[in-house]
Structures are given as C-alpha cells and as structure tokens.
Amino acid sequence: MSPTLNTLDNMKQALLACEKGQLSQRALIQKWRSEALHLALPERFGEVLGGLLDRMEASALFSEESCSFSQRGLLEGLHLWSDKARAQCLRQVEDDTTNQKSG
C-alpha cells in the first residue's frame, strides 16, 4: 500500500474515533492538519480540506449546533473528502503502474 493510502487510512480511523466520542474534535483537527502535509494529492484537495477544518474549528466554539456550521455536516464533509482523496490516490497509483509498464 502506498504511503498516501496509509495516511488516508489513519485519518479515516481518527474521524471514526471522533464520531464515537473517542477522540476530541480538537485532536481530530490537529491530526488531520498534520497528516495532510504528507499527502501526495493535487493542491485543490488541500484547499478544500483546509476550508472544512477551518469551519470545524469555528463550530467547536459553539456548544450547540449553529445555523452556519452543522458539526454532523462537517463530519460528513470530511468523509466525502476522504473518499475522494482515496479515489484520487488510487488513480495516481494506477497511472504510475501503467506508465512503468509502458516505459
């Protein structure tokens, strides 16, 4: 498995732990920001993730759901981002394998 896929798996596990109450949102955000630095993904993925994590940090300031930031919606956004990042990584691995075979 590629290092990027391993990192994405670690990030997803942290997300699941947060949803179960085993990891705080603050710890989740810190882990995701740190781990994202090691991902070999297009720049746009970093921009989108940064926006999601910024909104999650803002929502953590409120004990109740706010009309602007649904914590459930933000967690769902992280799941979606993770799924798309994994798909992108798999495409990159497939492209690299194809290029090695033809080269």
Sequence and secondary structure as in RCSB ss.txt:
>XXXX:A:sequence
MSPTLNTLDNMKQALLACEKGQLSQRALIQKWRSEALHLALPERFGEVLGGLLDRMEASALFSEESCSFSQRGLL
EGLHLWSDKARAQCLRQVEDDTTNQKSG
>XXXX:A:secstr
  HHHHHHHHHHHHHHHHHTTSS HHHHHHHHHHHHTT    HHHHHHHHHHHHHHHHHTT SS  SS  HHHHH
HHHHHHHHHHHHHHHHHHHHHHHHHHH 
